[in-house]
Amino acid sequence: MTGWHRFDPDARRLTLTVHVQPNAAASAVAGIHGDALKIRIAAPAVDNKANAALIDFLHRLLNVPASQINLRRGAHGRRKIIEITNANASLLTRLKAAVGQ
């Protein structure tokens, strides 16, 4: 994967590398953090609350069903790999707009 995202049009899959900052005042995209997309989440990093809030945040931000968003790696760390199925190029465009790219 190069950068913080990879879109596979044949598989209709968008894969994201994210750096999550839990316990934020509000959930928001914070920009790029190295080779990851930094997302602030207004939930504590206990009992899987931050992971659930991250999926809910992406669901609302991208307007895709939460069932299409999967946490592939990093359930217990700040760095996570998120996979969005049934994705299209416009989804990546919306995400880049949220980041300011």
N, C-alpha and C positions, 0 to 999 in steps of 0.2 A: 504494500500500500504506500502510495506517495502522498505526502501531506496529511491533512486531517480527514480526507474523504476519498472514497472510491465508488464510482458508479459503474455497475455492470448492466448495460442495457439488455443483453441477451437473457440474463437471469432475472432482470427487473429487481435488482438489489442495490441498495445504497448502504455502504458500510462507513461508519464514522468512528474516529478516535476522539474521545472526549476526556477532558480533565475536569472533574467535578469538585466544586467548592461547596460543601454542605454548610448549614447554619447561616446562610446569607439572609440579609434583611428581606430580599425579594428574589424570586426566581427570574433569571435573565441570562441571555447570551452575553458573555463578557469579552469575546474576541478570540484571538488565537494565542495559545500558550505552547510555544515550541512547535511541535508537529501535531498538536491536538487542539480541538475546539474547546475553549473554556466556558463552562456553564455554571453559574451560581444557582444553588438550589436552597430554597427556604424550608429546609427540613433537616433534622439531625441525622447523623450517620449512625443510627442505632436501629436495631430491629428491622432492617431493610427499608426504612422510611425514606432515605435519600434516593435509593434506587427506584422505588415506586414513584416518588415525586419527579424524578428525572424522566421516566417514561411518560408520566402524565403531562409534564411540561412540553416534551417533544410532540406528543399527541396534539396538544392545543396549538403549539407554534406552527406545526406543519399541516394541521388539519387532516391527519390520517388516523385510522382506527388504532387504538392502543395495542390491539392484538397483532398488528403488523410490525410492532417495535419490539425487538428482542435484545436483551443484554447477553452478549456472547461471551465476554471475558471481563474480569475485574469487579466482581460483585462485592469484594471486600476491600477494594482500594479506590484511590481517587481516579486512576487512569482506567478507562473502560472502552470496550469495543461494542458499539451498538450496530445492529443490523436492522434495516428497514426493508421489508419485503413488499412486493407489488409496487415498487417505486418507479417513477418516470423522471425524465430530465427536468420537468417543471418543479418537481420537489427539490431537487438540488439547487435550482435557481432561487426558490423561495428561501432556502436555508442560507445560501450565500448572501442574499439581500438582508437577512437578519443579522449576519455577521458584518455586513458592510463591505462586501467584496463585489 
